[in-house]
């Protein structure tokens, strides 16, 4: 079985990285050209425990 290990060094505090990883607005902006958007559940802000988000891609 093949295994891959990816290591990314980020010059930022862990709490900043964690919050960006769960920031729906940041995700939306980072993939602006794809048309992807949050359509259900938590659709803006920081997603938290017990919350969900549903993403949809708008083609066109």
PDB file of N, H, CA, C and O in Angstrom:
ATOM      1  N   UNK A   1       0.845  -1.175   0.000  1.00  0.00           N
ATOM      2  CA  UNK A   1       0.000   0.000   0.000  1.00  0.00           C
ATOM      3  C   UNK A   1       0.892   1.240   0.000  1.00  0.00           C
ATOM      4  O   UNK A   1       1.843   1.333   0.776  1.00  0.00           O
ATOM      5  N   UNK A   2       0.576   2.184  -0.874  1.00  0.00           N
ATOM      6  H   UNK A   2      -0.197   2.109  -1.504  1.00  0.00           H
ATOM      7  CA  UNK A   2       1.319   3.444  -0.958  1.00  0.00           C
ATOM      8  C   UNK A   2       0.880   4.385   0.153  1.00  0.00           C
ATOM      9  O   UNK A   2      -0.284   4.408   0.552  1.00  0.00           O
ATOM     10  N   UNK A   3       1.831   5.151   0.634  1.00  0.00           N
ATOM     11  H   UNK A   3       2.777   5.132   0.310  1.00  0.00           H
ATOM     12  CA  UNK A   3       1.534   6.167   1.651  1.00  0.00           C
ATOM     13  C   UNK A   3       2.147   7.480   1.221  1.00  0.00           C
ATOM     14  O   UNK A   3       3.235   7.522   0.647  1.00  0.00           O
ATOM     15  N   UNK A   4       1.435   8.543   1.508  1.00  0.00           N
ATOM     16  H   UNK A   4       0.551   8.509   1.974  1.00  0.00           H
ATOM     17  CA  UNK A   4       1.917   9.878   1.209  1.00  0.00           C
ATOM     18  C   UNK A   4       1.922  10.687   2.487  1.00  0.00           C
ATOM     19  O   UNK A   4       1.022  10.553   3.316  1.00  0.00           O
ATOM     20  N   UNK A   5       2.908  11.507   2.646  1.00  0.00           N
ATOM     21  H   UNK A   5       3.639  11.616   1.973  1.00  0.00           H
ATOM     22  CA  UNK A   5       2.970  12.419   3.786  1.00  0.00           C
ATOM     23  C   UNK A   5       3.237  13.800   3.230  1.00  0.00           C
ATOM     24  O   UNK A   5       4.216  14.014   2.515  1.00  0.00           O
ATOM     25  N   UNK A   6       2.368  14.732   3.556  1.00  0.00           N
ATOM     26  H   UNK A   6       1.572  14.558   4.137  1.00  0.00           H
ATOM     27  CA  UNK A   6       2.501  16.113   3.102  1.00  0.00           C
ATOM     28  C   UNK A   6       2.734  16.989   4.316  1.00  0.00           C
ATOM     29  O   UNK A   6       1.952  16.958   5.267  1.00  0.00           O
ATOM     30  N   UNK A   7       3.789  17.760   4.293  1.00  0.00           N
ATOM     31  H   UNK A   7       4.424  17.785   3.521  1.00  0.00           H
ATOM     32  CA  UNK A   7       4.104  18.671   5.390  1.00  0.00           C
ATOM     33  C   UNK A   7       4.116  20.075   4.823  1.00  0.00           C
ATOM     34  O   UNK A   7       4.798  20.354   3.837  1.00  0.00           O
ATOM     35  N   UNK A   8       3.356  20.955   5.451  1.00  0.00           N
ATOM     36  H   UNK A   8       2.801  20.728   6.251  1.00  0.00           H
ATOM     37  CA  UNK A   8       3.313  22.353   5.035  1.00  0.00           C
ATOM     38  C   UNK A   8       3.717  23.214   6.219  1.00  0.00           C
ATOM     39  O   UNK A   8       3.067  23.188   7.265  1.00  0.00           O
ATOM     40  N   UNK A   9       4.783  23.971   6.054  1.00  0.00           N
ATOM     41  H   UNK A   9       5.311  23.992   5.205  1.00  0.00           H
ATOM     42  CA  UNK A   9       5.220  24.896   7.100  1.00  0.00           C
ATOM     43  C   UNK A   9       4.530  26.234   6.878  1.00  0.00           C
ATOM     44  O   UNK A   9       4.599  26.806   5.790  1.00  0.00           O
ATOM     45  N   UNK A  10       3.869  26.724   7.909  1.00  0.00           N
ATOM     46  H   UNK A  10       3.813  26.260   8.792  1.00  0.00           H
ATOM     47  CA  UNK A  10       3.144  27.994   7.830  1.00  0.00           C
ATOM     48  C   UNK A  10       3.661  28.904   8.928  1.00  0.00           C
ATOM     49  O   UNK A  10       3.699  28.526  10.099  1.00  0.00           O
ATOM     50  N   UNK A  11       4.054  30.095   8.543  1.00  0.00           N
ATOM     51  H   UNK A  11       4.022  30.403   7.592  1.00  0.00           H
ATOM     52  CA  UNK A  11       4.596  31.065   9.500  1.00  0.00           C
ATOM     53  C   UNK A  11       3.454  31.858  10.140  1.00  0.00           C
ATOM     54  O   UNK A  11       3.315  33.063   9.929  1.00  0.00           O
ATOM     55  N   UNK A  12       2.643  31.149  10.925  1.00  0.00           N
ATOM     56  H   UNK A  12       2.756  30.170  11.097  1.00  0.00           H
ATOM     57  CA  UNK A  12       1.517  31.778  11.625  1.00  0.00           C
ATOM     58  C   UNK A  12       1.208  30.966  12.869  1.00  0.00           C
ATOM     59  O   UNK A  12       1.494  29.770  12.917  1.00  0.00           O
ATOM     60  N   UNK A  13       0.626  31.605  13.873  1.00  0.00           N
ATOM     61  H   UNK A  13       0.394  32.576  13.834  1.00  0.00           H
ATOM     62  CA  UNK A  13       0.238  30.867  15.079  1.00  0.00           C
ATOM     63  C   UNK A  13      -0.822  29.805  14.766  1.00  0.00           C
ATOM     64  O   UNK A  13      -1.623  29.970  13.846  1.00  0.00           O
ATOM     65  N   UNK A  14      -0.817  28.729  15.532  1.00  0.00           N
ATOM     66  H   UNK A  14      -0.166  28.595  16.279  1.00  0.00           H
ATOM     67  CA  UNK A  14      -1.741  27.614  15.311  1.00  0.00           C
ATOM     68  C   UNK A  14      -3.205  28.052  15.378  1.00  0.00           C
ATOM     69  O   UNK A  14      -4.030  27.535  14.625  1.00  0.00           O
ATOM     70  N   UNK A  15      -3.545  28.992  16.264  1.00  0.00           N
ATOM     71  H   UNK A  15      -2.875  29.412  16.876  1.00  0.00           H
ATOM     72  CA  UNK A  15      -4.938  29.414  16.376  1.00  0.00           C
ATOM     73  C   UNK A  15      -5.402  30.163  15.131  1.00  0.00           C
ATOM     74  O   UNK A  15      -6.570  30.068  14.754  1.00  0.00           O
ATOM     75  N   UNK A  16      -4.512  30.897  14.497  1.00  0.00           N
ATOM     76  H   UNK A  16      -3.563  30.974  14.803  1.00  0.00           H
ATOM     77  CA  UNK A  16      -4.854  31.589  13.251  1.00  0.00           C
ATOM     78  C   UNK A  16      -5.104  30.566  12.147  1.00  0.00           C
ATOM     79  O   UNK A  16      -6.077  30.675  11.400  1.00  0.00           O
ATOM     80  N   UNK A  17      -4.222  29.572  12.048  1.00  0.00           N
ATOM     81  H   UNK A  17      -3.432  29.483  12.654  1.00  0.00           H
ATOM     82  CA  UNK A  17      -4.387  28.515  11.040  1.00  0.00           C
ATOM     83  C   UNK A  17      -5.689  27.749  11.256  1.00  0.00           C
ATOM     84  O   UNK A  17      -6.416  27.469  10.304  1.00  0.00           O
ATOM     85  N   UNK A  18      -5.979  27.412  12.508  1.00  0.00           N
ATOM     86  H   UNK A  18      -5.388  27.640  13.282  1.00  0.00           H
ATOM     87  CA  UNK A  18      -7.185  26.661  12.822  1.00  0.00           C
ATOM     88  C   UNK A  18      -8.434  27.457  12.436  1.00  0.00           C
ATOM     89  O   UNK A  18      -9.357  26.918  11.824  1.00  0.00           O
ATOM     90  N   UNK A  19      -8.456  28.733  12.796  1.00  0.00           N
ATOM     91  H   UNK A  19      -7.707  29.171  13.293  1.00  0.00           H
ATOM     92  CA  UNK A  19      -9.629  29.551  12.465  1.00  0.00           C
ATOM     93  C   UNK A  19      -9.792  29.714  10.953  1.00  0.00           C
ATOM     94  O   UNK A  19     -10.919  29.710  10.458  1.00  0.00           O
ATOM     95  N   UNK A  20      -8.699  29.856  10.216  1.00  0.00           N
ATOM     96  H   UNK A  20      -7.784  29.859  10.618  1.00  0.00           H
ATOM     97  CA  UNK A  20      -8.813  29.956   8.756  1.00  0.00           C
ATOM     98  C   UNK A  20      -9.326  28.656   8.151  1.00  0.00           C
ATOM     99  O   UNK A  20     -10.049  28.676   7.156  1.00  0.00           O
ATOM    100  N   UNK A  21      -8.951  27.521   8.751  1.00  0.00           N
ATOM    101  H   UNK A  21      -8.363  27.505   9.560  1.00  0.00           H
ATOM    102  CA  UNK A  21      -9.405  26.221   8.241  1.00  0.00           C
ATOM    103  C   UNK A  21     -10.905  26.033   8.410  1.00  0.00           C
ATOM    104  O   UNK A  21     -11.512  25.254   7.675  1.00  0.00           O
ATOM    105  N   UNK A  22     -11.518  26.733   9.366  1.00  0.00           N
ATOM    106  H   UNK A  22     -11.025  27.367   9.963  1.00  0.00           H
ATOM    107  CA  UNK A  22     -12.954  26.584   9.585  1.00  0.00           C
ATOM    108  C   UNK A  22     -13.745  27.832   9.202  1.00  0.00           C
ATOM    109  O   UNK A  22     -14.924  27.950   9.537  1.00  0.00           O
ATOM    110  N   UNK A  23     -13.103  28.754   8.506  1.00  0.00           N
ATOM    111  H   UNK A  23     -12.145  28.658   8.234  1.00  0.00           H
ATOM    112  CA  UNK A  23     -13.736  30.010   8.098  1.00  0.00           C
ATOM    113  C   UNK A  23     -14.405  29.843   6.732  1.00  0.00           C
ATOM    114  O   UNK A  23     -13.724  29.752   5.710  1.00  0.00           O
ATOM    115  N   UNK A  24     -15.705  29.802   6.721  1.00  0.00           N
ATOM    116  H   UNK A  24     -16.258  29.875   7.551  1.00  0.00           H
ATOM    117  CA  UNK A  24     -16.468  29.584   5.490  1.00  0.00           C
ATOM    118  C   UNK A  24     -16.263  30.721   4.503  1.00  0.00           C
ATOM    119  O   UNK A  24     -16.130  30.480   3.303  1.00  0.00           O
ATOM    120  N   UNK A  25     -16.236  31.953   4.988  1.00  0.00           N
ATOM    121  H   UNK A  25     -16.344  32.149   5.963  1.00  0.00           H
ATOM    122  CA  UNK A  25     -16.035  33.110   4.101  1.00  0.00           C
ATOM    123  C   UNK A  25     -14.650  33.071   3.453  1.00  0.00           C
ATOM    124  O   UNK A  25     -14.515  33.388   2.272  1.00  0.00           O
ATOM    125  N   UNK A  26     -13.624  32.689   4.208  1.00  0.00           N
ATOM    126  H   UNK A  26     -13.733  32.432   5.169  1.00  0.00           H
ATOM    127  CA  UNK A  26     -12.267  32.574   3.670  1.00  0.00           C
ATOM    128  C   UNK A  26     -12.217  31.503   2.584  1.00  0.00           C
ATOM    129  O   UNK A  26     -11.621  31.714   1.527  1.00  0.00           O
ATOM    130  N   UNK A  27     -12.837  30.366   2.841  1.00  0.00           N
ATOM    131  H   UNK A  27     -13.321  30.194   3.699  1.00  0.00           H
ATOM    132  CA  UNK A  27     -12.881  29.282   1.855  1.00  0.00           C
ATOM    133  C   UNK A  27     -13.560  29.752   0.570  1.00  0.00           C
ATOM    134  O   UNK A  27     -13.076  29.490  -0.531  1.00  0.00           O
ATOM    135  N   UNK A  28     -14.672  30.441   0.723  1.00  0.00           N
ATOM    136  H   UNK A  28     -15.065  30.653   1.618  1.00  0.00           H
ATOM    137  CA  UNK A  28     -15.407  30.940  -0.439  1.00  0.00           C
ATOM    138  C   UNK A  28     -14.536  31.900  -1.261  1.00  0.00           C
ATOM    139  O   UNK A  28     -14.492  31.811  -2.488  1.00  0.00           O
ATOM    140  N   UNK A  29     -13.850  32.810  -0.578  1.00  0.00           N
ATOM    141  H   UNK A  29     -13.886  32.882   0.419  1.00  0.00           H
ATOM    142  CA  UNK A  29     -12.970  33.763  -1.277  1.00  0.00           C
ATOM    143  C   UNK A  29     -11.786  33.050  -1.940  1.00  0.00           C
ATOM    144  O   UNK A  29     -11.369  33.430  -3.034  1.00  0.00           O
ATOM    145  N   UNK A  30     -11.248  32.027  -1.288  1.00  0.00           N
ATOM    146  H   UNK A  30     -11.587  31.718  -0.400  1.00  0.00           H
ATOM    147  CA  UNK A  30     -10.070  31.349  -1.832  1.00  0.00           C
ATOM    148  C   UNK A  30     -10.380  30.576  -3.112  1.00  0.00           C
ATOM    149  O   UNK A  30      -9.482  30.320  -3.914  1.00  0.00           O
ATOM    150  N   UNK A  31     -11.633  30.208  -3.305  1.00  0.00           N
ATOM    151  H   UNK A  31     -12.363  30.417  -2.653  1.00  0.00           H
ATOM    152  CA  UNK A  31     -12.039  29.476  -4.515  1.00  0.00           C
ATOM    153  C   UNK A  31     -13.036  30.279  -5.343  1.00  0.00           C
ATOM    154  O   UNK A  31     -13.926  29.725  -5.988  1.00  0.00           O
ATOM    155  N   UNK A  32     -12.865  31.586  -5.306  1.00  0.00           N
ATOM    156  H   UNK A  32     -12.142  32.035  -4.782  1.00  0.00           H
ATOM    157  CA  UNK A  32     -13.807  32.500  -5.961  1.00  0.00           C
ATOM    158  C   UNK A  32     -14.080  32.144  -7.426  1.00  0.00           C
ATOM    159  O   UNK A  32     -15.218  32.237  -7.887  1.00  0.00           O
ATOM    160  N   UNK A  33     -13.055  31.743  -8.144  1.00  0.00           N
ATOM    161  H   UNK A  33     -12.131  31.667  -7.769  1.00  0.00           H
ATOM    162  CA  UNK A  33     -13.216  31.442  -9.561  1.00  0.00           C
ATOM    163  C   UNK A  33     -13.988  30.177  -9.867  1.00  0.00           C
ATOM    164  O   UNK A  33     -14.364  29.957 -11.018  1.00  0.00           O
ATOM    165  N   UNK A  34     -14.236  29.338  -8.872  1.00  0.00           N
ATOM    166  H   UNK A  34     -13.931  29.517  -7.937  1.00  0.00           H
ATOM    167  CA  UNK A  34     -14.918  28.066  -9.115  1.00  0.00           C
ATOM    168  C   UNK A  34     -16.438  28.175  -9.046  1.00  0.00           C
ATOM    169  O   UNK A  34     -17.148  27.292  -9.530  1.00  0.00           O
ATOM    170  N   UNK A  35     -16.935  29.246  -8.451  1.00  0.00           N
ATOM    171  H   UNK A  35     -16.359  29.962  -8.058  1.00  0.00           H
ATOM    172  CA  UNK A  35     -18.379  29.387  -8.286  1.00  0.00           C
ATOM    173  C   UNK A  35     -18.924  28.603  -7.112  1.00  0.00           C
ATOM    174  O   UNK A  35     -20.138  28.551  -6.911  1.00  0.00           O
ATOM    175  N   UNK A  36     -18.033  27.983  -6.324  1.00  0.00           N
ATOM    176  H   UNK A  36     -17.048  28.026  -6.487  1.00  0.00           H
ATOM    177  CA  UNK A  36     -18.478  27.214  -5.168  1.00  0.00           C
ATOM    178  C   UNK A  36     -19.039  28.159  -4.104  1.00  0.00           C
ATOM    179  O   UNK A  36     -18.484  29.228  -3.850  1.00  0.00           O
ATOM    180  N   UNK A  37     -20.143  27.746  -3.490  1.00  0.00           N
ATOM    181  H   UNK A  37     -20.594  26.877  -3.697  1.00  0.00           H
ATOM    182  CA  UNK A  37     -20.732  28.574  -2.438  1.00  0.00           C
ATOM    183  C   UNK A  37     -21.426  27.704  -1.405  1.00  0.00           C
ATOM    184  O   UNK A  37     -21.864  26.591  -1.696  1.00  0.00           O
ATOM    185  N   UNK A  38     -21.517  28.234  -0.192  1.00  0.00           N
ATOM    186  H   UNK A  38     -21.161  29.138   0.045  1.00  0.00           H
ATOM    187  CA  UNK A  38     -22.213  27.540   0.889  1.00  0.00           C
ATOM    188  C   UNK A  38     -23.709  27.757   0.705  1.00  0.00           C
ATOM    189  O   UNK A  38     -24.161  28.894   0.566  1.00  0.00           O
ATOM    190  N   UNK A  39     -24.481  26.668   0.702  1.00  0.00           N
ATOM    191  H   UNK A  39     -24.113  25.745   0.814  1.00  0.00           H
ATOM    192  CA  UNK A  39     -25.904  26.777   0.402  1.00  0.00           C
ATOM    193  C   UNK A  39     -26.822  26.326   1.536  1.00  0.00           C
ATOM    194  O   UNK A  39     -28.018  26.618   1.511  1.00  0.00           O
ATOM    195  N   UNK A  40     -26.286  25.624   2.521  1.00  0.00           N
ATOM    196  H   UNK A  40     -25.315  25.387   2.541  1.00  0.00           H
ATOM    197  CA  UNK A  40     -27.138  25.147   3.614  1.00  0.00           C
ATOM    198  C   UNK A  40     -26.297  24.953   4.869  1.00  0.00           C
ATOM    199  O   UNK A  40     -25.072  24.854   4.808  1.00  0.00           O
ATOM    200  N   UNK A  41     -26.974  24.903   5.992  1.00  0.00           N
ATOM    201  H   UNK A  41     -27.970  24.983   6.042  1.00  0.00           H
ATOM    202  CA  UNK A  41     -26.284  24.797   7.267  1.00  0.00           C
ATOM    203  C   UNK A  41     -25.662  26.130   7.608  1.00  0.00           C
ATOM    204  O   UNK A  41     -26.254  27.177   7.347  1.00  0.00           O
ATOM    205  N   UNK A  42     -24.492  26.107   8.181  1.00  0.00           N
ATOM    206  H   UNK A  42     -24.011  25.256   8.393  1.00  0.00           H
ATOM    207  CA  UNK A  42     -23.756  27.337   8.482  1.00  0.00           C
ATOM    208  C   UNK A  42     -23.168  27.840   7.175  1.00  0.00           C
ATOM    209  O   UNK A  42     -22.338  27.150   6.583  1.00  0.00           O
ATOM    210  N   UNK A  43     -23.563  29.007   6.707  1.00  0.00           N
ATOM    211  H   UNK A  43     -24.237  29.567   7.188  1.00  0.00           H
ATOM    212  CA  UNK A  43     -23.121  29.488   5.398  1.00  0.00           C
ATOM    213  C   UNK A  43     -22.142  30.657   5.465  1.00  0.00           C
ATOM    214  O   UNK A  43     -21.602  31.058   4.434  1.00  0.00           O
ATOM    215  N   UNK A  44     -21.900  31.213   6.652  1.00  0.00           N
ATOM    216  H   UNK A  44     -22.338  30.887   7.490  1.00  0.00           H
ATOM    217  CA  UNK A  44     -20.925  32.291   6.814  1.00  0.00           C
ATOM    218  C   UNK A  44     -20.222  32.137   8.152  1.00  0.00           C
ATOM    219  O   UNK A  44     -20.698  31.430   9.040  1.00  0.00           O
ATOM    220  N   UNK A  45     -19.093  32.803   8.285  1.00  0.00           N
ATOM    221  H   UNK A  45     -18.707  33.377   7.563  1.00  0.00           H
ATOM    222  CA  UNK A  45     -18.383  32.820   9.558  1.00  0.00           C
ATOM    223  C   UNK A  45     -17.622  31.545   9.849  1.00  0.00           C
ATOM    224  O   UNK A  45     -17.312  30.767   8.947  1.00  0.00           O
ATOM    225  N   UNK A  46     -17.322  31.340  11.133  1.00  0.00           N
ATOM    226  H   UNK A  46     -17.574  31.972  11.866  1.00  0.00           H
ATOM    227  CA  UNK A  46     -16.542  30.185  11.570  1.00  0.00           C
ATOM    228  C   UNK A  46     -17.463  29.021  11.929  1.00  0.00           C
ATOM    229  O   UNK A  46     -18.354  29.159  12.767  1.00  0.00           O
ATOM    230  N   UNK A  47     -17.243  27.888  11.292  1.00  0.00           N
ATOM    231  H   UNK A  47     -16.519  27.776  10.611  1.00  0.00           H
ATOM    232  CA  UNK A  47     -18.037  26.707  11.610  1.00  0.00           C
ATOM    233  C   UNK A  47     -17.522  26.119  12.921  1.00  0.00           C
ATOM    234  O   UNK A  47     -16.317  26.100  13.174  1.00  0.00           O
ATOM    235  N   UNK A  48     -18.434  25.647  13.739  1.00  0.00           N
ATOM    236  H   UNK A  48     -19.413  25.662  13.534  1.00  0.00           H
ATOM    237  CA  UNK A  48     -18.068  25.125  15.051  1.00  0.00           C
ATOM    238  C   UNK A  48     -18.549  23.706  15.268  1.00  0.00           C
ATOM    239  O   UNK A  48     -19.138  23.092  14.378  1.00  0.00           O
ATOM    240  N   UNK A  49     -18.294  23.192  16.461  1.00  0.00           N
ATOM    241  H   UNK A  49     -17.816  23.691  17.184  1.00  0.00           H
ATOM    242  CA  UNK A  49     -18.694  21.821  16.789  1.00  0.00           C
ATOM    243  C   UNK A  49     -20.193  21.608  16.585  1.00  0.00           C
ATOM    244  O   UNK A  49     -21.005  22.443  16.985  1.00  0.00           O
ATOM    245  N   UNK A  50     -20.552  20.496  15.968  1.00  0.00           N
ATOM    246  H   UNK A  50     -19.892  19.817  15.643  1.00  0.00           H
ATOM    247  CA  UNK A  50     -21.952  20.153  15.752  1.00  0.00           C
ATOM    248  C   UNK A  50     -22.603  20.855  14.582  1.00  0.00           C
ATOM    249  O   UNK A  50     -23.761  20.581  14.269  1.00  0.00           O
ATOM    250  N   UNK A  51     -21.875  21.766  13.918  1.00  0.00           N
ATOM    251  H   UNK A  51     -20.934  21.988  14.172  1.00  0.00           H
ATOM    252  CA  UNK A  51     -22.440  22.477  12.765  1.00  0.00           C
ATOM    253  C   UNK A  51     -21.998  21.795  11.478  1.00  0.00           C
ATOM    254  O   UNK A  51     -21.029  21.037  11.463  1.00  0.00           O
ATOM    255  N   UNK A  52     -22.713  22.073  10.416  1.00  0.00           N
ATOM    256  H   UNK A  52     -23.501  22.689  10.429  1.00  0.00           H
ATOM    257  CA  UNK A  52     -22.342  21.538   9.105  1.00  0.00           C
ATOM    258  C   UNK A  52     -22.528  22.616   8.060  1.00  0.00           C
ATOM    259  O   UNK A  52     -23.204  23.619   8.286  1.00  0.00           O
ATOM    260  N   UNK A  53     -21.920  22.392   6.921  1.00  0.00           N
ATOM    261  H   UNK A  53     -21.371  21.577   6.737  1.00  0.00           H
ATOM    262  CA  UNK A  53     -22.095  23.278   5.771  1.00  0.00           C
ATOM    263  C   UNK A  53     -22.241  22.400   4.542  1.00  0.00           C
ATOM    264  O   UNK A  53     -21.566  21.381   4.400  1.00  0.00           O
ATOM    265  N   UNK A  54     -23.134  22.815   3.660  1.00  0.00           N
ATOM    266  H   UNK A  54     -23.682  23.643   3.775  1.00  0.00           H
ATOM    267  CA  UNK A  54     -23.301  22.124   2.380  1.00  0.00           C
ATOM    268  C   UNK A  54     -22.825  23.056   1.291  1.00  0.00           C
ATOM    269  O   UNK A  54     -23.259  24.205   1.201  1.00  0.00           O
ATOM    270  N   UNK A  55     -21.931  22.551   0.469  1.00  0.00           N
ATOM    271  H   UNK A  55     -21.578  21.618   0.542  1.00  0.00           H
ATOM    272  CA  UNK A  55     -21.355  23.349  -0.627  1.00  0.00           C
ATOM    273  C   UNK A  55     -21.983  22.950  -1.952  1.00  0.00           C
ATOM    274  O   UNK A  55     -22.318  21.785  -2.170  1.00  0.00           O
ATOM    275  N   UNK A  56     -22.137  23.926  -2.830  1.00  0.00           N
ATOM    276  H   UNK A  56     -21.865  24.872  -2.653  1.00  0.00           H
ATOM    277  CA  UNK A  56     -22.620  23.666  -4.180  1.00  0.00           C
ATOM    278  C   UNK A  56     -21.733  24.411  -5.151  1.00  0.00           C
ATOM    279  O   UNK A  56     -21.255  25.508  -4.862  1.00  0.00           O
ATOM    280  N   UNK A  57     -21.519  23.812  -6.291  1.00  0.00           N
ATOM    281  H   UNK A  57     -21.907  22.920  -6.525  1.00  0.00           H
ATOM    282  CA  UNK A  57     -20.726  24.444  -7.325  1.00  0.00           C
ATOM    283  C   UNK A  57     -21.668  24.928  -8.421  1.00  0.00           C
ATOM    284  O   UNK A  57     -22.481  24.170  -8.948  1.00  0.00           O
ATOM    285  N   UNK A  58     -21.538  26.181  -8.741  1.00  0.00           N
ATOM    286  H   UNK A  58     -20.877  26.797  -8.313  1.00  0.00           H
ATOM    287  CA  UNK A  58     -22.375  26.772  -9.780  1.00  0.00           C
ATOM    288  C   UNK A  58     -21.570  26.744 -11.078  1.00  0.00           C
ATOM    289  O   UNK A  58     -20.556  27.432 -11.201  1.00  0.00           O
ATOM    290  N   UNK A  59     -22.017  25.962 -12.025  1.00  0.00           N
ATOM    291  H   UNK A  59     -22.840  25.403 -11.925  1.00  0.00           H
ATOM    292  CA  UNK A  59     -21.306  25.916 -13.310  1.00  0.00           C
ATOM    293  C   UNK A  59     -21.804  27.019 -14.217  1.00  0.00           C
ATOM    294  O   UNK A  59     -22.941  27.478 -14.105  1.00  0.00           O
ATOM    295  N   UNK A  60     -20.962  27.418 -15.085  1.00  0.00           N
ATOM    296  H   UNK A  60     -20.039  27.045 -15.176  1.00  0.00           H
ATOM    297  CA  UNK A  60     -21.407  28.438 -16.014  1.00  0.00           C
ATOM    298  C   UNK A  60     -20.340  29.253 -16.448  1.00  0.00           C
ATOM    299  O   UNK A  60     -20.547  30.171 -17.242  1.00  0.00           O
TER     300      UNK A  60
END
